[in-house]
Amino acid sequence: TRLSNLQKKYNMESNIAIFHIKNKDLEKMISLFIESKLRSLDLLLKFDVHNGAVVVVLLPFSGESSTFGFIERIKNGIKDEITIKNIQMSYGFISLNDINTVIRELLGFTQKQI
């Protein structure tokens, strides 16, 4: 992809933040909150899953510390602005460089099959 090529050419990091919202009744509110905190370059995708939703945010040209800061701002903002107790949410992030490997492993593909 273009982003991967730019990343390699200019040695810039990009990361993907992942939020698993386990409160089915709060998923829309939380995903809208996350969306309101994005930069113009960022991209958000939401997937409904059997026990809530998964929100995936592509953070182009954001290093590990920036991505961690983004996740912390989301966590703190949810506590401060939504003010609902017992929100069940897990989160994490992965480098764009590592995502192809992870997807291959999850799908059980070998290098030759892709």
Wavefront OBJ file of the C-alpha trace (Angstrom):
o trace
v 0.000 0.000 0.000
v 1.004 3.620 -0.324
v 1.260 4.068 3.414
v 3.587 1.054 3.734
v 5.762 2.367 0.915
v 5.991 5.852 2.469
v 6.719 4.292 5.822
v 9.607 2.238 4.418
v 10.995 5.038 2.249
v 11.061 7.661 5.014
v 11.417 5.313 8.004
v 8.193 6.562 9.599
v 6.155 4.539 12.038
v 2.432 3.916 11.829
v 0.363 1.973 14.325
v -3.070 0.484 14.732
v -4.961 0.994 17.999
v -7.589 -1.610 18.832
v -10.437 -1.221 21.313
v -12.764 -4.081 22.244
v -15.919 -2.595 23.731
v -17.703 -5.305 25.674
v -20.764 -3.262 26.696
v -23.222 -3.824 23.855
v -25.419 -0.922 24.958
v -22.477 1.546 25.082
v -20.606 0.583 21.914
v -22.111 3.307 19.706
v -21.475 6.057 22.259
v -17.889 4.946 22.849
v -17.084 4.484 19.156
v -18.466 7.987 18.427
v -16.338 9.343 21.269
v -13.226 7.694 19.802
v -14.112 9.021 16.348
v -14.388 12.553 17.734
v -10.751 12.353 18.899
v -9.231 11.431 15.527
v -6.932 13.548 13.394
v -7.792 14.083 9.735
v -5.285 11.379 8.700
v -6.615 8.717 11.049
v -9.030 6.031 9.917
v -11.587 4.259 12.127
v -13.306 0.953 11.413
v -15.917 -0.611 13.693
v -16.780 -4.301 13.666
v -19.724 -5.743 15.528
v -18.840 -8.943 17.358
v -20.982 -11.293 19.446
v -20.035 -9.631 22.725
v -19.831 -5.957 21.731
v -17.741 -4.196 19.116
v -14.138 -3.882 18.021
v -12.950 -0.429 16.989
v -9.756 -0.377 14.921
v -7.984 2.952 14.420
v -5.180 3.364 11.897
v -2.812 6.072 13.166
v -0.526 6.947 10.227
v 2.868 8.418 11.037
v 2.395 7.811 14.770
v 5.100 6.111 16.747
v 4.639 3.814 19.706
v 4.623 6.604 22.293
v 2.086 8.661 20.294
v -0.167 5.629 19.938
v 0.092 4.847 23.636
v -0.767 8.493 24.374
v -3.798 8.274 22.082
v -5.063 5.178 23.909
v -4.511 6.858 27.298
v -6.428 9.971 26.155
v -9.316 7.778 25.003
v -9.370 5.827 28.289
v -9.228 8.974 30.416
v -11.736 10.791 28.238
v -14.219 7.953 28.532
v -13.879 8.078 32.320
v -14.191 11.873 32.442
v -16.706 12.634 29.694
v -18.941 9.570 29.501
v -18.884 9.042 33.285
v -20.491 5.618 33.204
v -19.154 3.103 35.685
v -18.282 -0.482 34.790
v -17.392 0.082 31.152
v -15.834 -3.145 29.963
v -13.187 -2.405 27.353
v -9.843 -3.871 26.452
v -7.317 -2.181 24.197
v -3.925 -2.510 22.624
v -1.939 -1.589 19.560
v 0.247 -3.095 16.890
v 2.732 -1.673 14.437
v 1.633 -1.489 10.815
v 4.848 -3.378 9.999
v 3.687 -6.343 12.097
v 0.059 -6.520 10.975
v 0.688 -8.695 7.884
v 2.458 -11.295 10.007
v -0.339 -11.302 12.576
v -3.048 -11.646 9.931
v -1.186 -14.531 8.289
v -0.876 -16.291 11.630
v -4.524 -15.707 12.536
v -5.696 -17.074 9.201
v -3.232 -19.954 9.246
v -1.516 -18.958 6.000
v 2.076 -19.675 5.205
v 4.251 -17.279 3.237
v 3.723 -19.306 0.023
v -0.082 -19.262 0.279
v -0.361 -15.477 0.175
l 1 2 3 4 5 6 7 8 9 10 11 12 13 14 15 16 17 18 19 20 21 22 23 24 25 26 27 28 29 30 31 32 33 34 35 36 37 38 39 40 41 42 43 44 45 46 47 48 49 50 51 52 53 54 55 56 57 58 59 60 61 62 63 64 65 66 67 68 69 70 71 72 73 74 75 76 77 78 79 80 81 82 83 84 85 86 87 88 89 90 91 92 93 94 95 96 97 98 99 100 101 102 103 104 105 106 107 108 109 110 111 112 113 114
